[in-house]
Amino acid sequence: MTGRHEAPGEQVPPGVDPEIPSAARAYDYLLGGGHNFAADRELAKKIQVVQPGVVRIAQQNRAFLRRAVLFMVEAGVRQFLDLGSGIPTVGNVHEIAQAAAPDARVVYVDYDPVAVAHSRLLLAHNDNADIVDADITRPHDVLDAGPARRLLDLDRPVGLLAVTIGHYIPPEADPAGLFARYRDALAPGSFLALTHLTDDFTAIRGEQIVNTMKSSRNNVFPRTREEVLKLFTGYGLVEPGLVTTSSWRPGKGVTSMQDTERDGLYAGVGRRL
Ligand SMILES: C[S@@+](CC[C@H](N)C(=O)[O-])C[C@H]1O[C@@H](n2cnc3c(N)ncnc32)[C@H](O)[C@@H]1O
């Protein structure tokens, strides 16, 4: 695969049709990564046309992920399940968590072959982190997989991460029911951190993003605040509640980055009741 300045002609892993762009690889490109194909870069560029602030949206999302993981580590969580973890990039969950708590364990889940292959390479020598190649809409496949059984103790609190993943779940897959199934598998005191695309704010052109993504493997379904709140059923939202990415506990000195109108993603952390 090639970086953004190199010519196409990349090696194609088994199971990948390089002509069909994927969310994982377009997102990797937007974050400056090199694990993407020409079709992914084309998709990312089309998204940039309809949503010029999309790189900022991705960066604020990653910054939220970092703050949410550190918040959970501080609350005592030592095991994480990262649904739709994507292609490894700067600031992966195991790097953030294990820097703060070396005994932290992390299970990643994704179904994109490039995301899975690169995660396996990165984690080959890390006994406390692994990836499950599974569809997150099938919780049993995730929770019964070897890495999850080996690394997660479901009798103790887990940090469940659903960061820019809920909007890939179509209405017919019943997102609220799916989140409830994960919640029911977790011990009280577990946390759910999520971000979710919305077009509640006029600066976000949800409909055009939806149409652009139709050429990819991953359709998107922006949701309203009320719909996103339903995903937190059975959790108590921690302060400041459901906000947008840059407004969720911004660190000192970064308040200038706060811009609810342009974040594009609702963000929140809830504690399982
Ligand atoms: C935009 S990336 C997000 C990566 C990371 N969570 C983050 O927020 O930085 C979304 C990821 O979800 C994965 N994904 C989408 N639907 C999925 C599903 N049903 N099962 C497993 N992974 C899925 C995609 O392959 C992609 O890697």
The ligand as a Gaussian input file, in Angstrom:
#p B3LYP/6-31G(d) Opt

LIG

0 1
 C      -13.895000       5.351000      11.086000
 S      -13.137000       3.863000      11.624000
 C      -12.960000       4.203000      13.357000
 C      -11.681000       3.719000      13.983000
 C      -11.555000       4.064000      15.466000
 N      -12.624000       3.475000      16.252000
 C      -11.567000       5.553000      15.660000
 O      -12.619000       6.125000      15.996000
 O      -10.532000       6.188000      15.465000
 C      -14.512000       2.733000      11.681000
 C      -14.083000       1.286000      11.739000
 O      -15.213000       0.464000      11.994000
 C      -15.081000      -0.728000      11.237000
 N      -16.418000      -1.322000      11.115000
 C      -17.537000      -0.785000      10.560000
 N      -18.579000      -1.632000      10.683000
 C      -18.105000      -2.740000      11.325000
 C      -18.706000      -3.964000      11.745000
 N      -20.005000      -4.213000      11.535000
 N      -17.924000      -4.872000      12.379000
 C      -16.599000      -4.627000      12.596000
 N      -15.983000      -3.467000      12.245000
 C      -16.733000      -2.531000      11.608000
 C      -14.471000      -0.285000       9.934000
 O      -13.839000      -1.359000       9.260000
 C      -13.493000       0.780000      10.428000
 O      -12.223000       0.240000      10.678000

